[in-house]
């Protein structure tokens, strides 16, 4: 047992088939395998001799298996089966390096150990690496396919089936993509499984019940060492936690506990050694298989290097290539003919099978170019179809006729182009691509049809919107008994006009009657929706409309002139008329009436809101029920209701509240006007003054001097009245007027007396200088002059207060 660099290994089975019992026991103790329980995994590798198995394991698991010395030639390096523990991988992972198959040291007939070791690996391992060269894919012996076939059959017969992961490691990967290699391997493995005779219990069991198949590819270790190591490092990551769910061996079954691994391995090898009926194909068949595979690979490589094929492949990347099918068919036929010549003397069955594989591989290589060619044909045809279709529509051709003619023309062109691209060796069907082109054409026609119909519908919807919105708004603004009949008439007229033009425009689409009627019905519904939408919009502003109408009718007369409240107007009647008109507006806005169905909304509103007092007095004996205490109108559906009865009541209450101030102001203005225009006392007061003041009146007649005193007093009072602007002060109310007069009274009196004194002094000086003093003057003349002076003084006081100089005619006379 070796233990270097942290890697522990042992020679499990020697070249003679002897099981090393002591070696495995010491190995288990060294790696403490018994402590792992079920948390361990076993990996093995099998493949042809000198194929780099040990090199792969050493790089992948950091083991120390002996590798072949390339400078000494190709020879057997690993004899029997070696086992080692992988370094740095969790959980504990054991790896077995099997002796290479097809080695010259054992000879052609001594292959029993190869079969036994391979069967042992499949029985013990969770993951089996099958090492194979990339250029050997498809070869029976190199890919170990006959060996696997025998192993599958014997394993089901000898052991309880367990889930094993088969990982095919493709070495020295060429430019052929792994996506092209993997399906071939999986198909071959499935065929082997299907061909293996199975026990009755597993007759219908699928391969996936016993095996998980994985395929990986690695670059050449000698030519691309750095790339090889990088790929191996990535592959190494997949072996971490390999037994966890989703890992490489995550769904394994029948796992032996680690403590019993040694005994289990011994018993399995004992059973395999006692079995004698394993067999491999004859040597001649094997040689034919290998040689035909080599010839096929050589022709495949030559095809890939062919200059004509490269030019054709490069050209088809960018554009459609004329005579593509004929050119490519000629190239393929050349290489298939060369294969037939070189493989003539080999086994016919093998030769035919390998020729078929070569043909399939060549077709697999050219299929992307063929598909790209068809893609160019399809895309080019589709683009030309779109351009021609648009030109036909722009030229005024009917939609259905243009679509039908363009589709037929360009489908015919597609069929001709596909016939030119057909490869003789392939039996590929382009019907799917043809169907896709047909679907693309139909989809384009459908999208253009939808766009055109949508555009056409939008045009007529816009016309209807313009023709209905403004007039409906105007009709609802001037709501009266004829509003909804006028709206219905307008709707019918504009709808019929639009439907007539729309129906003519739809004729080019060749629609069936049902679809056409459905489209026209949508336009008809749209027109109705415009009216209903506008009605809902106006109903939302009904309170504003009501207030505007009330203000217009209340503040303007029948000639639309602003009212002047002189005291003669009947404000109650005007208010009632204005509110009734506003109520008419509310009743018109309360519901949509496009179906000419009678309703009692206006009557209900009038009885509940305007005539509520009269109806209440009439129905005193019976309990009153508020007709507006409801969310629906009688004889009106909920879908046609714009304003519910409860909302009407709320709106009317708010309307009355907000218009109450206008009415109050009008009444106040009217009362003030009446007070300003009537200064005489009431008639009964005049009669009382005459009766009670008869004696005083007679006294005045007997003594005229009293009349002069009264006259002078009148002039003084008149002057004070003018100076104080009594009527103006009392316009703002009695209390404000009294307060204002009380502050202005004394200054005004003092000012007035001062003016009188100045005028009297100036008048005396004038008489002294110009005229002799008069002996006597009549009392009337003196009084007149005094009155003139008073008037002048009054006028000058007023002017002085106003900040301007003013001289009255009386003052001029005095001067």
GIJOKA-V781776 format. One line per field, one symbol per residue. burial: # if it has 9 or more other C-alpha atoms within 8 Angstrom, else .. A space follows every 10 residues. Layout:
burial = ???
This chain:
burial = ......#### ####..#.## #.###.###. ..##.##.## ########## ########## ###.#.##.. .....#.### #######.#. ########## ###...#... #..####### ###.###### ####.##### ########## ###.##.... .######### ###......# ##.###.### .##..#.#.. .........# ###.###### #..##..##. ###.##.### ###...#### .#....#### ##.###.##. .##....... ....##.### .######.## ..#.....## .##.##...# #..###.##. ###.##.### ..#..#...# #..##.###. ####....## .###.###.. ##.###.##. .##...#### .##..##..# #.##..##.# ###....... ..##..##.# #..##...#. .....##..# #.###.###. .##.##..#. ..##.###.# #..##..##. .##..#.... .....#...# ..##.###.# ##.###.##. .##.###.## #.##.##... ....#..... #..##.#### ########## ##........ ##.####### ##..##..#. .......#.# .##..#...# ######.##. ##..#...#. ..#..##.## ####...... .....#.... .........# ......##.. .#..##..## ####.#..## #....###.# #..##..##. ##..##..#. ..#...##.. .......... .##.###### ########## ......##.# #..#.
